[in-house]
Amino acid sequence: MATSSQSSVELGSHEVKDYICNACEDKTNVEKSADFYCKQCERFYCGNCIDPHGNALAKHTTFGRVEIDKWPVSKKVVDFLQTCDVHKAHTIDKFCNLHEQLCCPKCVSDQHSQCSKVTPINELTNTQPTDLQGLSVELETVLGEIKNLQISQEASVKSLQGTYKEHGALMIEQMRGNLNTYIDKCGNSSVGTSGKSEQYLKEEMCRSVVSIVNEFDNITAKELNEMKDEVISIKGSVTSSIHKCISLHNDLSQFHEIVQKIGDHKQLCLIASIKCKHIIQQALTLLGKSGKALNVQSITKHNVRILFDSDECWITGICVLTDGQVLIADWENERFKLLNQQYKVVSHWDVNARPVDICLITPSEVAAAVDTFNKHEVQFITVNQGKLVPGRKFQLQHRCTGISHHYGDLFVTSGQELYKYTLNGKQLCRLYQDRSSDYTVYKCAVSPTGDRLYIISLQQDKLLTLARDGTLLATYTDPALGSPRGLHVTPAGQVLVCVCWSHTVQQVGWEGKSKLATLATKEHGVSWPVSVCYSSSSSSIIVGQAEDDNILVFKVE
């Protein structure tokens, strides 16, 4: 019987090689790619070995690679499909309907012994649809999307590095301008002065030049180091995501080949179908297209008021750091607060202006939108050893009501417009505008892949979905969407909206066209919710409310 496998691409922890020449394997124990299959011999041959075979067995029917659909399923492919992913020494023989998982005998005894319906695979082959042709089409579509995501992320890395270099050049240009301005001023002042006065002016000019240079060294070094750390951190995150893309792309490609080669073997088709769907779901999660509705398991309430607060808290922004600490923006008391993993306030920083929103930049740094009648700015804040440390900031020429970040791009809403900025404060473009009334472009959020932008319209009770270039893709309206105030997208692409009038937290599909679920209501303690954020470290949704000293934490699955 011929043996072979699929070549040189790793599928998870499995390596499945291409069809190999059985004759070479027998003679030299060398794995050489096969070019022909003999139906009568049930063996594979390379180009060199097929001639001796043909001379000896001229009447045998052979198929070349152009007729690979007539080749049998590789034994290595069969082994790969039938081997349990968790227990490598065991073969899959059952399916758990409750968990929708393939199981080997050890899986059943360890994890599924209490499950109500665990069915033998051979009993499902006639009842469970496989639709391998449809799966093949879906695999091809997802493959293209993963490849496009990889290309987009590689472009993000180049853009980030360009932003850093541009910021350094800009600061040097600013220093040169300050020096020239001061020298020109000194030159004008020296006209008509005596020798003694002129000497004094020269000495004063030297002191001032040294002061300008020293100030430049201190401020520039700090800002450039901040940006350098940001670029390194974000680049690391993008690189990690690119590796995931490559790994998934390889897995999907391999499954795409397998699906087309396993023929009508019912049991293999069923196993391949289930494994395919699992890998496709992983890819959709990476693409931010998870259609899974979250389910609330438990609710807890945590007080975030501190001694220095003069008014009830009004939490307009929430951001979860990668270590599980939480940063909140208290609009009413004009301060930021750092919460530990138990949601206790451990540090705070007074901004002396209205903080309206915050977003994560790196694992330990956020960007905050601050807005009052005469101050519109983006403030960077770092968490260092449990303390909030303010960093650089840049001014905006418009109001700011919301902020979001994706791989070096900052998205800022003004109430009527959505703008795109670099991390050094350069406005790149206006992506969207609606001046029909106030707060039509209130808050924004970005999909995990950056290809979709979401906006809530406070006055028009809408959720808008835009392409990355600002093109409107979808508009979602619903009577239950009255006065949407908070907006967030989870790493899996689940869109969360806080709705004030109905006192609810809702989940909308990633396409932005329909509601998937109402996650929490007034009965759960929700009252005037204005901000929301998902914590990956605790699998929880954190909700901030207006005129309430407590935040709500919903454990979800």
Disulfide bonds with the S-S distance in Angstrom:
none
